[in-house]
Every structure is written in structure tokens, then in C-alpha cells.
């Protein structure tokens, strides 16, 4: 009689937002095409205690980082302009 041992590895898929305050034993992260919300990549990468417990499935490009930083800067400048206009109306 031949016995076979089947090893099962259970993976739990969760969103970055669900694990914001959690510390996980191991994380496998896929950067995807774009960051949906500012800081989401940081949250995902900072959920483990040790670097050895982090696996990254794909590369992140410098272009993606630059595009995100540029869009955030534009949003911030627009919001500052809006606040200045509001303060002038209230005077």
C-alpha cells in the first residue's frame, strides 16, 4: 500500500485596508498597476516584523512612483488654492 501525503498551504487574501492595524506573519504583495490610495503600498509592506517575511511578486517602477507623487502635489496645490479663495470670501 502506498500512502501519499498531500501538503495543503492555506492562503488568505485580504485587502490592504483590512490589515491596516494588524501585524502578519508573512506577506506576499503585488504592487498592481497603480496605487488606489496614497500610502496603501506602505501599509501593505509594513505589516510584517521582519524583512524575511515579506515577498514581493512584481517590480515597482520609478515611473509609477513619480506619477503618483506628481498627482499628489497637484491635488495639494489645488486644495490650497481652494482654501485661499474661501478665506478671501469670508473676509
Residue, then its C-alpha position, 0 to 999 in steps of 0.5 A: x500500500x502506498x500512502x501519499x501525503x498531500x501538503x495543503x498551504x492555506x492562503x488568505x487574501x485580504x485587502x490592504x485596508x483590512x490589515x491596516x492595524x494588524x501585524x502578519x506573519x508573512x506577506x506576499x504583495x503585488x504592487x498592481x498597476x497603480x496605487x488606489x490610495x496614497x500610502x496603501x503600498x506602505x501599509x501593505x509592506x509594513x505589516x510584517x516584523x521582519x524583512x524575511x517575511x515579506x515577498x514581493x511578486x512584481x517590480x515597482x517602477x520609478x515611473x509609477x512612483x513619480x506619477x503618483x507623487x506628481x498627482x499628489x502635489x497637484x491635488x495639494x496645490x489645488x486644495x490650497x488654492x481652494x482654501x485661499x479663495x474661501x478665506x478671501x470670501x469670508x473676509 
